[in-house]
Amino acid sequence: MKKLLTFIAALAFAATAHAAPNPDPQTLKVALLPDENASTIIKNNQGLKDYLEAQLGKKVELIVTTDYSSMIEAMRHGRLDLAYFGPLSYVLARQKSEIEPFVALKTKGSTTYQSVLIANSASGVNAIGDIKSKNMAYGDKVSTSSHLIPKSVLAEQGLDAGRDYQEHFVGSHDAVALAVQNGHAQAGGLSRPIFESLVERKMVSLDKVKVLEYSKPFPQYPWTMRSNLKPELKEKIRNAFLNLKDPAVLKAFKAEGFEAITDKDYDVVRNLGHLLKIDLAKFQ
């Protein structure tokens, strides 16, 4: 009898552990991209936290995971309600999770952005072709703008990682810029808005780092939500972002607002997998 009761208790625990996430939680767990220092990201987004709490009438917990992959896994297991993904990390998360994108950043009237390829000024790298036989710094493997997009720019010019140059993953966008500036890598790729912000904040000097090329435009970072949230809550969340106009809150995103988007907008990112001969279903 004791073994039977233990077995029943184990089944009950398993059922609880795999229960569907609450469709109307009192506290919304909101994940932000781990593309810079976590404490800085949390501090810069206190305005967003306060705004969402006021608009939604709920508590908001800001979360920064250790990397892109752990953020995807947290969403897959229902531990997040909202998440701000990069385009590639969204595509990968969508393969594993019941999530939907609802808005993307709007900057200078556009919901697209670019990556930038940079080089150390003293490295002798003056064009993309000069990266051959050199060290190239990328951010996170699952980053769109500090990995997939710059890698595609090199691939379009006949340079393949491993064969033509050595790739090194240094974690974040700011780490890419600093690795290039300090000479640990001769070239690197990252988000153009983040690079320009690092220059503006004097963390990167244009005396030590130069721009090689900008990528073509790609769809901006999407905000996503759990598909199984209560419909009324989803609508309130969507409207809160679409109506967000406060410059102080938007400053952290280097944006002027948000605009509605759909999953189809990210097909262009999925197509990068074909160019780079990467199976995104197995990627990470």
ZAMARGU-4260 file (C-alpha; in steps of 0.2 Angstrom, whole numbers, plus 5000, padded with zeros to 4 digits):
<rodrens>
0) 5000/5000/5000 | 5014/5012/5004 | 5022/5009/4987 | 5005/5012/4979 | 5003/5029/4988
5) 5021/5034/4984 | 5017/5030/4965 | 5001/5040/4966 | 5010/5055/4974 | 5023/5054/4960
10) 5010/5054/4947 | 5001/5069/4955 | 5018/5078/4956 | 5022/5075/4937 | 5004/5081/4932
15) 5007/5097/4942 | 5024/5099/4934 | 5018/5097/4917 | 5002/5107/4920 | 4998/5121/4907
20) 5005/5138/4912 | 4992/5150/4919 | 4983/5159/4905 | 4980/5175/4917 | 4995/5175/4929
25) 4996/5189/4942 | 5014/5192/4939 | 5020/5192/4921 | 5038/5185/4918 | 5045/5196/4904
30) 5062/5191/4897 | 5074/5203/4889 | 5088/5198/4876 | 5104/5194/4885 | 5114/5205/4872
35) 5123/5216/4885 | 5127/5215/4904 | 5112/5208/4913 | 5112/5221/4927 | 5113/5235/4914
40) 5098/5228/4904 | 5087/5227/4920 | 5092/5244/4926 | 5088/5252/4908 | 5071/5243/4907
45) 5064/5249/4924 | 5053/5261/4914 | 5046/5247/4904 | 5042/5237/4920 | 5033/5252/4928
50) 5024/5256/4911 | 5017/5238/4909 | 5012/5236/4927 | 5002/5252/4926 | 4994/5247/4909
55) 4990/5229/4913 | 4986/5230/4931 | 4999/5216/4935 | 5016/5214/4943 | 5030/5212/4930
60) 5046/5202/4934 | 5060/5207/4922 | 5071/5192/4917 | 5088/5191/4908 | 5094/5173/4905
65) 5112/5168/4904 | 5111/5166/4885 | 5100/5165/4870 | 5098/5146/4871 | 5092/5146/4889
70) 5079/5160/4885 | 5072/5149/4871 | 5071/5134/4883 | 5063/5144/4897 | 5050/5150/4884
75) 5048/5132/4878 | 5044/5126/4896 | 5031/5140/4899 | 5042/5149/4912 | 5040/5165/4902
80) 5025/5175/4897 | 5033/5188/4886 | 5050/5188/4878 | 5060/5200/4868 | 5069/5189/4855
85) 5081/5192/4841 | 5075/5187/4824 | 5084/5171/4824 | 5081/5166/4842 | 5063/5170/4839
90) 5063/5158/4823 | 5071/5144/4834 | 5060/5147/4849 | 5044/5146/4837 | 5050/5129/4832
95) 5049/5123/4850 | 5035/5134/4858 | 5018/5140/4856 | 5022/5158/4855 | 5017/5172/4843
100) 5026/5189/4838 | 5015/5204/4840 | 5026/5220/4838 | 5043/5224/4833 | 5054/5239/4836
105) 5051/5255/4825 | 5066/5266/4822 | 5066/5280/4809 | 5049/5275/4803 | 5055/5257/4799
110) 5054/5240/4807 | 5070/5234/4799 | 5088/5235/4805 | 5106/5231/4799 | 5121/5222/4806
115) 5138/5230/4804 | 5155/5222/4800 | 5169/5230/4808 | 5188/5228/4809 | 5203/5233/4820
120) 5210/5249/4812 | 5228/5242/4813 | 5224/5224/4807 | 5226/5227/4788 | 5208/5222/4785
125) 5201/5235/4774 | 5187/5225/4765 | 5177/5209/4767 | 5189/5199/4757 | 5204/5204/4769
130) 5195/5193/4782 | 5202/5178/4774 | 5214/5168/4785 | 5210/5180/4800 | 5200/5179/4816
135) 5182/5184/4815 | 5172/5188/4831 | 5153/5184/4833 | 5142/5186/4848 | 5130/5172/4853
140) 5128/5158/4841 | 5110/5160/4841 | 5111/5179/4838 | 5104/5185/4821 | 5114/5202/4820
145) 5130/5197/4829 | 5131/5180/4820 | 5119/5174/4806 | 5118/5190/4796 | 5137/5195/4796
150) 5141/5177/4793 | 5129/5178/4778 | 5138/5194/4771 | 5155/5184/4771 | 5147/5169/4763
155) 5139/5179/4749 | 5157/5185/4746 | 5164/5167/4746 | 5171/5166/4763 | 5166/5151/4774
160) 5169/5149/4792 | 5182/5136/4796 | 5189/5135/4778 | 5193/5153/4775 | 5193/5161/4792
165) 5192/5156/4811 | 5176/5161/4820 | 5175/5165/4838 | 5160/5167/4849 | 5162/5180/4862
170) 5144/5180/4869 | 5137/5198/4867 | 5137/5212/4855 | 5148/5224/4866 | 5160/5209/4868
175) 5162/5208/4849 | 5166/5227/4847 | 5179/5226/4862 | 5187/5210/4855 | 5190/5219/4839
180) 5195/5235/4847 | 5208/5226/4858 | 5215/5216/4844 | 5209/5199/4850 | 5200/5197/4833
185) 5204/5206/4817 | 5186/5208/4812 | 5168/5205/4820 | 5150/5207/4817 | 5136/5215/4827
190) 5120/5225/4827 | 5122/5242/4819 | 5111/5251/4832 | 5121/5243/4847 | 5138/5247/4838
195) 5133/5265/4836 | 5127/5266/4854 | 5144/5259/4860 | 5153/5273/4849 | 5141/5286/4856
200) 5145/5281/4874 | 5164/5281/4870 | 5166/5262/4874 | 5172/5260/4856 | 5184/5272/4847
205) 5183/5275/4829 | 5201/5278/4829 | 5204/5259/4834 | 5189/5251/4825 | 5182/5255/4807
210) 5167/5250/4798 | 5169/5238/4784 | 5151/5235/4778 | 5133/5236/4783 | 5121/5222/4779
215) 5105/5223/4770 | 5089/5227/4780 | 5082/5213/4791 | 5066/5213/4801 | 5068/5220/4819
220) 5068/5211/4835 | 5051/5205/4839 | 5041/5205/4856 | 5032/5188/4858 | 5019/5181/4870
225) 5013/5164/4875 | 4999/5159/4863 | 4989/5151/4878 | 4988/5168/4887 | 4970/5174/4890
230) 4964/5183/4874 | 4959/5198/4883 | 4976/5199/4891 | 4985/5197/4875 | 4975/5211/4867
235) 4979/5222/4882 | 4998/5218/4880 | 4997/5221/4862 | 4989/5238/4864 | 5001/5243/4878
240) 5016/5241/4866 | 5007/5249/4851 | 5002/5264/4862 | 5019/5266/4870 | 5026/5283/4866
245) 5036/5288/4881 | 5054/5292/4875 | 5061/5288/4893 | 5055/5270/4891 | 5059/5268/4873
250) 5077/5274/4875 | 5082/5257/4881 | 5077/5250/4864 | 5084/5264/4854 | 5067/5265/4846
255) 5053/5278/4843 | 5039/5265/4846 | 5033/5248/4841 | 5023/5242/4826 | 5012/5226/4823
260) 5021/5211/4814 | 5017/5193/4811 | 5027/5177/4810 | 5028/5178/4791 | 5039/5194/4792
265) 5053/5182/4798 | 5053/5170/4783 | 5068/5181/4777 | 5078/5175/4792 | 5073/5157/4789
270) 5080/5159/4772 | 5097/5163/4779 | 5098/5144/4784 | 5098/5139/4766 | 5112/5152/4761
275) 5123/5146/4776 | 5118/5128/4773 | 5112/5127/4791 | 5097/5116/4797 | 5088/5128/4808
280) 5078/5114/4815 | 5094/5107/4822 | 5102/5123/4826 | 5109/5129/4843
</rodrens>
